[in-house]
Amino acid sequence: MTGSDGRTALITGAAGFLGSHLVDRWLSLGWQVIGVDNLSTGRDRNLVEARRSARFQLQRADLVESSSLPTADLYLHFASPASPPAYQRDPIGTLRVNSIGTFHVLEAARRDDATVVVASTSEVYGDPQVHPQPESYFGNVSPTGVRSCYDEGKRFTEAACFAFQRTYGMDVRVLRIFNTYGPRMDPADGRVISNFVVQALHGEPLSVYGDGHQTRSFCYVSDLVRGIELLAHKDPAPPTPINLGNPVEFRVADVASLVSKVVGIPLRTKQLPMPEGDPRQRCPDISAAKRLLGWEPEVPLEQGLIETVRYLREELAGGH
């Protein structure tokens, strides 16, 4: 899969944070790229660069309703609300896109005898009792909690992928994405990095939930995109889902301190109750990605924060 030979990649969720970076990457490889997005959480401004290319087209469509997708050689399925505020606003839509929408993508890929790369999430591990989380861990997930529409939706996505793989011999690759950040994040997406940066830029105290000792790991978007590209082109396909994320763990309180440093303001915080179902620890075991893909992240958190702060500062100032 090189790209100057007229191959076509179809990317769902193309106007989203990750989807738009994937659009740009596959265009840079010389592919024709079809983006599909209903813009429910994606933003058209994320595709400004892509629209300069004659090899890109965007279809504004609801993947749940669109059972007939254009022909492609590679499908990258990244359509789904991913931040807690977004998926909790529309839990039924989140379940539908991760079930019906996933079936539509898998059926199209089967029709075209195409490779399909599907985004899952570290949320399939729930509030983990194993740390760090390897792909073999089955998770500790509530099927009825406020986060279940996403957690269980993605667990269904994975089940569907491997059912199609076993039943039809399809080339299906699944990645479990851990916390990712960088330019094109939605300032209102409710994630740790964007929350802290936006509050710091507004001169507000940073909202720390609980005691701030809960941990997260943060992967810069360029590292993640590189991992996805390696996964898409790996021959043969890995037989199980693959964790992609940064194994360097940070306490949330320490992230608040680092964001304040990068923004250049004194650290001020306000303590809030822990949200329901919020995990205490989240960190990937990436030994499979290292072994099978030769991948590990390279961008340190402080360096990635500098780029993220620059982007969000311009975004809040109306520069995007």
C-alpha positions as CSV (number, residue, x, y, z in Angstrom):
1,M,0.0,0.0,0.0
2,T,2.1,2.9,-1.2
3,G,-0.2,5.4,-2.6
4,S,0.8,6.9,-5.9
5,D,-1.1,4.1,-7.7
6,G,-4.6,5.7,-7.4
7,R,-5.7,3.8,-4.3
8,T,-8.6,5.1,-2.4
9,A,-9.0,5.4,1.4
10,L,-12.4,6.0,3.0
11,I,-12.2,7.7,6.4
12,T,-15.3,7.9,8.6
13,G,-15.3,10.6,11.2
14,A,-13.1,12.6,8.8
15,A,-13.8,16.0,10.3
16,G,-13.0,14.9,13.8
17,F,-9.8,15.5,15.7
18,L,-8.1,12.2,14.7
19,G,-10.0,11.7,11.5
20,S,-8.8,15.0,10.0
21,H,-5.2,14.2,10.8
22,L,-5.7,10.8,9.1
23,V,-7.1,12.5,6.0
24,D,-4.0,14.7,5.8
25,R,-1.7,11.8,6.3
26,W,-3.2,9.6,3.6
27,L,-3.3,12.6,1.2
28,S,0.4,13.1,1.8
29,L,0.9,9.4,0.8
30,G,-0.7,10.1,-2.6
31,W,-4.0,8.4,-2.0
32,Q,-7.5,9.5,-3.1
33,V,-9.3,10.2,0.1
34,I,-13.1,10.1,0.7
35,G,-14.2,11.5,4.0
36,V,-17.6,10.7,5.6
37,D,-18.9,12.7,8.5
38,N,-22.2,14.0,9.7
39,L,-20.5,16.9,11.6
40,S,-22.3,16.0,14.8
41,T,-19.0,16.3,16.7
42,G,-16.5,16.8,13.8
43,R,-15.7,20.3,12.6
44,D,-15.5,21.4,9.0
45,R,-12.6,23.8,9.9
46,N,-10.4,20.7,10.6
47,L,-10.5,19.9,6.8
48,V,-9.2,23.3,5.6
49,E,-5.9,21.8,4.5
50,A,-7.5,18.7,3.0
51,R,-9.9,20.8,0.8
52,R,-6.9,22.2,-1.0
53,S,-6.3,18.8,-2.6
54,A,-8.1,17.6,-5.7
55,R,-7.8,14.1,-4.3
56,F,-10.1,14.8,-1.4
57,Q,-13.9,14.8,-1.2
58,L,-16.1,15.0,1.8
59,Q,-19.5,13.3,1.9
60,R,-21.7,14.8,4.7
61,A,-23.7,11.8,5.7
62,D,-24.8,9.9,8.7
63,L,-23.0,6.6,8.8
64,V,-25.9,4.9,10.6
65,E,-28.3,5.8,7.8
66,S,-25.8,5.4,4.9
67,S,-25.7,1.7,4.2
68,S,-24.2,2.1,0.8
69,L,-20.6,3.5,1.0
70,P,-18.4,4.4,-1.9
71,T,-15.8,1.8,-3.1
72,A,-12.4,2.0,-1.4
73,D,-9.2,0.0,-1.0
74,L,-8.8,0.9,2.6
75,Y,-11.4,1.8,5.2
76,L,-10.4,3.8,8.4
77,H,-13.4,3.8,10.7
78,F,-13.1,6.6,13.2
79,A,-16.7,7.8,13.4
80,S,-18.0,8.1,17.0
81,P,-18.3,10.7,19.7
82,A,-15.3,10.2,21.9
83,S,-15.3,12.7,24.7
84,P,-17.5,12.0,27.8
85,P,-19.6,15.2,27.4
86,A,-20.2,14.4,23.7
87,Y,-21.2,10.8,24.1
88,Q,-23.3,11.4,27.2
89,R,-25.3,14.0,25.3
90,D,-26.2,11.4,22.7
91,P,-25.9,8.0,24.2
92,I,-28.3,6.3,21.7
93,G,-26.5,7.9,18.7
94,T,-23.2,6.7,20.2
95,L,-24.5,3.1,20.5
96,R,-25.9,3.3,17.0
97,V,-22.7,4.5,15.2
98,N,-20.6,1.9,17.1
99,S,-23.0,-0.9,16.1
100,I,-25.0,-0.2,13.0
101,G,-22.4,2.2,11.6
102,T,-19.6,-0.3,12.2
103,F,-21.7,-3.0,10.4
104,H,-22.1,-0.7,7.4
105,V,-18.3,-0.1,7.2
106,L,-17.5,-3.8,7.6
107,E,-20.1,-4.8,4.9
108,A,-18.6,-2.2,2.5
109,A,-15.1,-3.5,3.2
110,R,-16.2,-7.1,2.6
111,R,-17.9,-6.0,-0.7
112,D,-14.6,-4.4,-1.8
113,D,-12.2,-7.1,-0.4
114,A,-10.6,-4.1,1.4
115,T,-8.5,-3.7,4.5
116,V,-10.4,-2.1,7.3
117,V,-8.8,-0.3,10.3
118,V,-11.2,0.3,13.2
119,A,-10.8,2.6,16.1
120,S,-11.5,1.2,19.5
121,T,-10.5,2.8,22.8
122,S,-8.8,2.3,26.1
123,E,-12.3,2.7,27.6
124,V,-13.0,-1.0,26.8
125,Y,-10.8,-1.6,29.9
126,G,-13.1,0.4,32.1
127,D,-11.8,1.2,35.6
128,P,-8.9,-1.3,35.3
129,Q,-7.9,-3.8,37.9
130,V,-4.7,-4.7,35.9
131,H,-2.1,-2.0,35.4
132,P,-0.7,-1.2,32.9
133,Q,-3.4,-2.6,30.6
134,P,-2.3,-5.3,28.1
135,E,-4.5,-6.3,25.2
136,S,-5.2,-9.6,26.9
137,Y,-7.0,-7.9,29.8
138,F,-10.8,-8.2,29.4
139,G,-11.6,-5.0,31.5
140,N,-13.8,-3.9,34.3
141,V,-16.7,-2.2,32.7
142,S,-20.2,-1.2,33.8
143,P,-22.8,-2.1,31.2
144,T,-25.3,0.3,32.8
145,G,-23.3,3.4,33.9
146,V,-23.3,6.8,32.2
147,R,-20.2,5.9,30.3
148,S,-21.5,2.5,29.1
149,C,-22.9,3.8,25.8
150,Y,-19.3,4.4,24.7
151,D,-17.5,1.7,26.6
152,E,-19.9,-1.1,25.6
153,G,-20.4,0.5,22.2
154,K,-16.7,0.0,21.5
155,R,-16.7,-3.5,23.0
156,F,-19.5,-4.3,20.5
157,T,-17.4,-2.7,17.7
158,E,-14.5,-5.1,18.5
159,A,-16.8,-8.1,18.7
160,A,-18.3,-7.2,15.3
161,C,-14.8,-6.8,13.7
162,F,-13.6,-10.2,14.8
163,A,-16.9,-11.9,13.9
164,F,-16.5,-10.6,10.3
165,Q,-12.8,-11.6,10.4
166,R,-13.6,-15.1,11.5
167,T,-16.7,-15.6,9.3
168,Y,-15.5,-14.0,6.1
169,G,-11.7,-14.1,6.4
170,M,-11.6,-10.3,6.2
171,D,-8.5,-8.2,6.7
172,V,-9.6,-6.3,9.9
173,R,-7.2,-4.4,12.2
174,V,-8.4,-2.9,15.5
175,L,-6.5,-0.3,17.6
176,R,-7.3,0.7,21.1
177,I,-6.6,4.4,21.5
178,F,-5.4,5.8,24.8
179,N,-5.6,9.6,25.6
180,T,-4.5,11.6,22.6
181,Y,-4.0,15.3,22.3
182,G,-2.8,18.0,19.9
183,P,-3.9,20.6,17.4
184,R,-7.5,20.4,16.3
185,M,-8.8,19.3,19.7
186,D,-12.2,20.8,20.3
187,P,-11.8,23.4,23.1
188,A,-15.1,22.2,24.6
189,D,-14.6,18.5,24.4
190,G,-14.3,18.1,28.1
191,R,-10.9,16.2,28.2
192,V,-8.1,16.8,30.7
193,I,-5.7,18.5,28.3
194,S,-8.2,20.8,26.6
195,N,-10.0,21.6,29.8
196,F,-6.7,22.7,31.5
197,V,-5.4,24.6,28.6
198,V,-8.6,26.5,27.9
199,Q,-9.0,27.4,31.6
200,A,-5.4,28.5,31.8
201,L,-5.7,30.7,28.7
202,H,-8.8,32.3,30.3
203,G,-7.0,32.9,33.5
204,E,-9.3,30.6,35.4
205,P,-8.3,28.0,38.1
206,L,-7.9,24.5,36.6
207,S,-10.6,22.0,37.5
208,V,-9.0,19.0,39.2
209,Y,-11.4,16.1,39.9
210,G,-10.9,14.2,43.2
211,D,-7.5,14.5,44.7
212,G,-5.7,14.8,41.4
213,H,-3.7,11.6,42.1
214,Q,-5.5,9.6,39.4
215,T,-3.2,8.9,36.5
216,R,-3.4,9.3,32.7
217,S,-1.0,8.9,29.8
218,F,-1.0,11.3,26.9
219,C,0.0,10.5,23.3
220,Y,0.6,13.4,20.9
221,V,-1.5,13.1,17.8
222,S,1.4,12.8,15.3
223,D,2.7,9.8,17.2
224,L,-0.7,8.2,17.1
225,V,-1.2,8.8,13.4
226,R,2.2,7.2,12.7
227,G,1.1,4.1,14.7
228,I,-2.2,3.9,12.8
229,E,-0.3,4.1,9.5
230,L,2.0,1.2,10.6
231,L,-1.0,-0.8,11.7
232,A,-2.8,-0.2,8.4
233,H,0.2,-1.4,6.3
234,K,1.4,-4.3,8.6
235,D,1.6,-7.6,6.8
236,P,0.2,-9.9,8.1
237,A,-2.4,-8.1,10.2
238,P,-2.0,-8.5,14.0
239,P,-4.4,-11.2,15.2
240,T,-5.7,-9.1,18.2
241,P,-6.5,-5.5,19.0
242,I,-3.3,-3.3,19.4
243,N,-2.9,-0.7,22.1
244,L,-1.6,2.7,20.8
245,G,-0.8,5.2,23.5
246,N,2.0,6.7,25.6
247,P,3.1,4.5,28.5
248,V,4.5,7.4,30.4
249,E,2.1,8.0,33.3
250,F,1.3,11.4,34.8
251,R,-0.8,12.3,37.8
252,V,-3.6,14.7,36.8
253,A,-2.4,17.2,39.4
254,D,1.1,17.2,37.8
255,V,-0.5,17.8,34.3
256,A,-2.2,20.9,35.7
257,S,1.1,22.1,36.9
258,L,2.8,21.5,33.5
259,V,0.0,23.2,31.6
260,S,0.3,26.3,33.8
261,K,4.0,26.3,33.2
262,V,3.6,26.1,29.4
263,V,0.8,28.8,29.3
264,G,3.0,30.9,31.6
265,I,0.6,31.6,34.5
266,P,0.8,30.7,38.2
267,L,-0.9,27.4,39.1
268,R,-4.3,27.8,40.6
269,T,-6.7,24.8,40.9
270,K,-10.2,24.1,42.1
271,Q,-11.2,20.7,43.4
272,L,-14.3,19.0,42.2
273,P,-15.9,15.6,42.9
274,M,-14.8,12.6,40.7
275,P,-17.2,12.0,37.8
276,E,-19.2,8.7,37.9
277,G,-17.1,5.8,36.4
278,D,-13.9,7.9,36.0
279,P,-11.0,5.4,36.2
280,R,-8.2,5.9,38.7
281,Q,-5.5,4.6,36.4
282,R,-5.2,4.5,32.7
283,C,-1.9,3.5,31.0
284,P,-1.2,1.2,28.1
285,D,1.1,-1.8,27.8
286,I,2.5,-1.2,24.3
287,S,4.8,-4.2,24.1
288,A,2.7,-5.6,21.3
289,A,2.9,-2.4,19.3
290,K,6.7,-2.3,19.8
291,R,7.1,-5.9,18.8
292,L,4.7,-6.1,15.9
293,L,4.8,-2.6,14.5
294,G,8.2,-1.3,15.7
295,W,6.2,1.7,17.2
296,E,6.5,3.7,20.3
297,P,5.7,7.4,20.9
298,E,8.4,10.0,20.6
299,V,6.9,13.4,21.5
300,P,7.4,14.3,25.2
301,L,4.3,15.8,26.9
302,E,5.8,19.3,27.4
303,Q,6.7,19.5,23.7
304,G,3.3,18.4,22.6
305,L,1.6,20.8,25.1
306,I,3.5,23.7,23.5
307,E,2.0,22.9,20.1
308,T,-1.5,22.3,21.6
309,V,-1.4,25.6,23.6
310,R,-0.4,27.5,20.4
311,Y,-3.3,25.9,18.5
312,L,-5.9,26.5,21.2
313,R,-4.8,30.0,21.8
314,E,-5.4,30.8,18.1
315,E,-8.7,28.9,18.2
316,L,-10.0,30.9,21.1
317,A,-8.8,34.1,19.5
318,G,-10.8,33.3,16.3
319,G,-7.8,32.4,14.3
320,H,-9.2,29.0,13.0
